[in-house]
Amino acid sequence: MKSACVAAALLLGALSVGAAGKKEPVSFSHNDWELVCDNTLTCRAAGYQADGGEHQQVSMLITRAAGPNTALDIQLQIGDDGSAKGPLRFKVGKAALSGLDAGTASFDQGQIRAVLPELLKSDDATVTANGGKKWTLSLAGLNAVLLKMDEAQGRVDTPGALVRKGAKPESSVLPPVPMPVVQVVKPPKARPGDDALAARIFPSLDLKEARERCNNQDQVNARSVEVHRLNDRKVLLALGCGVGAYNYTTLLWTANDKPPYAPVSLEASGEFDEKDASVTSSMKGRGIGDCWSSETWHFNGTTFVRTGAAGDGMCRGFAGGAWSLPRYVSRLVDAAAPSLTSSKP
């Protein structure tokens, strides 16, 4: 039942081996499962109900950090309108778990040991609630995705591999990659006259990309530009506009606050948050908003540095997406008073 999935992953094995050797993020999907490994080599595999037809929304997330002898984390989520009664029961093959929380449930290590072998050899798993409501989790693609996870983390042929175990020592497993550390600078308050800078700098902007990307050309004018103070000499100019059928973005430039303004277009785009000098762009995969991608950048005193990226690639009916799957993470340090803050995927 699972041989086709494993064969598909093996055909793509060379790509994963290369990615593992270079310690680059990995993204892969097969049938009803997807995998994202971030830049630290933490991998997350997410599976869903079968695509198409009438199916209740259900999803499983399997997370594993890099390094020898690392444990799995498994979470289960159902899409529910609140009508599910009482605790849930999860069944796959010969394994059954009762008393799971409705909404999102986390498996303990004993439960993971019980269900993992059955997940790997079954076609689907079911979740039931009191009253007979039922969800069916597809396992089509699970083995291929977990083999890709093993490859990305250097686990193939080791005792800790999920799919293809062997006798290679656990010490051969790739270690976790440290998160990049980014020093961030809190911007000063706006100065008198900053609002007037939009009209002064606007004629210097290269608006070719803006005119190509913005649906409404009337939005591309000086009145639509916001100005944010970055430091004593630099400001950020932000031009918001609609892109595509259901997405909105903000195009950005940095500039001097005095002539010559010398504006520079940024790769970063999105809404600016003055509290931490961050820019975040979020895009829907489709109109109903059941899959998203996002990217975050922070100002480091000189320029904007990418500090986070996440996205789920499968649109399976969960409002806002079932999970956020980080592709890039970092540690943020306050440059004025160095102290570790949370990362923003």
MIDOPA-684537 format. One line per 5 residues: number of its first residue (from 0); for each residue x, y, z of C-alpha. Coordinates in steps of 0.25 Angstrom, whole numbers. Each point is the difference from the previous one (the first is absolute). Layout:
# residues N
NUM> X,Y,Z | ...
# end
This chain:
# residues 345
0> 0,0,0 | 11,9,3 | 11,-4,-10 | -5,10,-11 | 2,11,10
5> 14,-5,4 | 4,-2,-14 | -4,15,-4 | 9,5,12 | 12,-9,-4
10> -1,6,-14 | 2,14,6 | 10,-4,10 | 12,6,-7 | -7,14,2
15> -2,-3,15 | 15,-5,2 | 5,13,-7 | -9,9,9 | 4,-8,12
20> 15,2,-3 | -2,15,-3 | -9,1,13 | -10,8,-9 | -15,0,3
25> -8,-11,-6 | -14,0,-6 | -7,-12,-5 | -14,-5,-2 | -6,-13,-5
30> -15,-4,0 | -7,5,12 | 13,3,8 | 10,12,0 | 14,2,6
35> 7,13,4 | 14,0,7 | 5,13,4 | 14,6,0 | 3,-7,14
40> -4,-13,-6 | -12,-2,8 | -10,-7,-8 | -16,1,0 | -8,-10,-8
45> -15,3,-1 | -11,-9,-6 | -15,2,-2 | -13,-6,-5 | 0,-5,-14
50> -1,11,-10 | -13,2,-7 | -14,-6,3 | -8,2,13 | 10,-2,11
55> 1,6,14 | 12,9,3 | 11,-8,8 | 15,2,0 | 12,-6,7
60> 13,7,3 | 13,-8,2 | 12,8,5 | 14,-4,2 | 12,8,4
65> 14,-3,-6 | 10,-8,7 | 3,-14,5 | -11,-7,8 | -10,11,-1
70> -15,-3,4 | -12,2,-9 | -11,10,3 | -14,-3,-5 | -12,9,0
75> -14,-3,-6 | -10,10,-4 | -14,0,-5 | -8,10,-7 | -13,1,8
80> -12,10,2 | -1,-3,14 | -9,-12,-1 | 10,-11,4 | -5,-6,13
85> 10,-4,11 | 14,-5,-2 | 5,-6,-13 | 5,-14,-4 | 11,-2,-10
90> 2,-14,-7 | 10,-4,-10 | 2,-15,-3 | 1,-8,13 | 2,13,9
95> -10,8,6 | 1,12,10 | -12,6,8 | -2,12,8 | 6,10,-10
100> -3,14,1 | -10,6,-11 | 6,11,-9 | 15,-3,1 | 6,-12,8
105> 15,-3,3 | 4,-15,1 | 10,-4,12 | 12,-8,-3 | -7,-13,4
110> -12,3,-10 | 10,3,-11 | 7,-13,2 | -13,-7,-1 | -5,7,-13
115> 12,2,-8 | 2,-14,-5 | -15,0,-4 | 1,13,-7 | 11,-5,-9
120> -7,-12,-5 | -15,5,-1 | -7,7,-11 | -8,9,10 | -4,3,14
125> -13,4,6 | -4,10,11 | -14,-1,7 | -7,8,10 | -12,-4,9
130> -13,1,-9 | 7,-7,-12 | 7,11,-7 | 12,-5,-7 | 12,6,-7
135> 9,-8,-9 | 15,3,-1 | 7,-4,-13 | 13,-7,2 | 3,0,-15
140> 14,7,-2 | 4,-2,15 | 11,-10,-2 | 6,9,-12 | 0,12,8
145> 6,-6,13 | 11,-7,-9 | 3,14,-5 | 0,5,14 | 10,-11,4
150> 9,4,-12 | 0,15,3 | 4,-3,14 | 11,-11,-4 | -8,-11,7
155> -1,-10,-11 | 5,-14,4 | 2,4,15 | -8,-6,11 | -8,12,2
160> -5,1,-15 | -15,1,-1 | -1,-8,-13 | 13,-7,-4 | 7,-4,13
165> 14,-6,0 | 13,-2,8 | 7,13,-3 | 4,7,13 | -9,11,6
170> 12,9,0 | -1,1,-15 | -13,7,1 | 1,15,-4 | 1,10,12
175> -10,11,1 | 5,13,-7 | 0,12,9 | -10,11,-3 | 5,13,-6
180> 1,11,10 | -5,13,-4 | 2,13,7 | -12,9,-1 | -2,15,3
185> -12,6,6 | -3,12,-9 | -1,14,6 | -13,8,0 | -5,8,-12
190> 6,14,-2 | -8,12,-3 | 0,1,-15 | 1,-15,-3 | -14,0,-6
195> 5,10,-11 | 11,-9,-4 | -9,-9,-9 | -3,11,-10 | 15,5,0
200> 6,-14,-2 | -11,-6,-9 | 5,6,-13 | 13,-7,2 | -6,-14,2
205> 1,-11,-11 | -14,-4,-2 | 1,-10,-11 | -2,-12,10 | -11,7,7
210> -8,3,-13 | 2,-15,-4 | -4,-6,13 | -12,10,5 | -13,-4,-6
215> -5,14,2 | 9,10,-7 | -7,12,7 | 6,-5,13 | 14,3,-5
220> 1,15,4 | 7,8,11 | -13,1,8 | 0,-16,2 | 14,0,5
225> 3,-1,15 | 13,4,7 | 6,-6,12 | 12,4,8 | 11,-10,0
230> 12,7,6 | 6,14,1 | 2,1,-15 | -8,-11,-7 | -15,-1,-2
235> -9,-12,-6 | -10,3,-11 | -12,-9,-1 | -9,-1,-12 | -12,-10,3
240> -7,-6,-12 | -9,-12,-4 | 7,-11,-8 | -7,-12,-6 | -14,-3,3
245> 0,0,15 | 13,4,5 | 6,14,5 | 14,4,2 | 9,12,3
250> 12,3,-8 | 11,7,7 | 12,9,-2 | 10,6,10 | 5,14,-3
255> 8,11,7 | -9,10,7 | 8,12,-7 | 5,2,-14 | 5,-8,-7
260> -11,-10,4 | 6,-11,-8 | -12,-10,2 | 3,-15,-1 | -11,-10,-3
265> 0,-12,10 | -2,-14,-2 | -8,0,13 | -15,3,-2 | -12,1,10
270> -5,7,11 | 10,8,9 | -1,-2,15 | 6,12,8 | 1,-7,13
275> 11,-9,-5 | 4,5,-14 | -5,-12,-7 | -7,-2,-13 | -9,-12,-2
280> -7,-4,-13 | -11,-11,0 | -6,-6,-13 | -12,-9,-1 | 1,-12,-9
285> -14,2,-4 | -12,8,3 | -6,-7,11 | 13,1,8 | 3,-14,4
290> 14,0,-4 | 10,11,2 | 15,5,-2 | 7,10,8 | 13,7,1
295> 6,9,11 | 12,10,-1 | 6,9,11 | 8,12,0 | 14,-2,5
300> 4,15,0 | 5,0,-14 | -10,-9,-9 | -11,-9,2 | 4,-15,2
305> -9,-12,-2 | -3,-6,14 | -11,-10,-3 | -8,-7,-11 | -12,-10,1
310> -10,-6,-8 | -9,-12,-3 | -2,-5,-14 | -12,-8,1 | -14,7,0
315> -9,-10,7 | -11,9,6 | 6,4,14 | -3,15,2 | 13,7,1
320> 7,-13,-4 | 2,-12,9 | 14,3,4 | 11,10,-1 | 12,-8,-6
325> 13,9,2 | 10,0,-12 | 9,10,7 | 2,4,14 | 10,9,8
330> 3,5,13 | -2,15,3 | 9,8,9 | -3,14,4 | 12,8,-5
335> -1,11,11 | -1,-10,11 | 4,-14,-5 | -10,-10,5 | -6,-12,-7
340> -15,2,-5 | -9,-9,-7 | 2,-4,-14 | -10,4,-10 | -3,-11,-11
# end
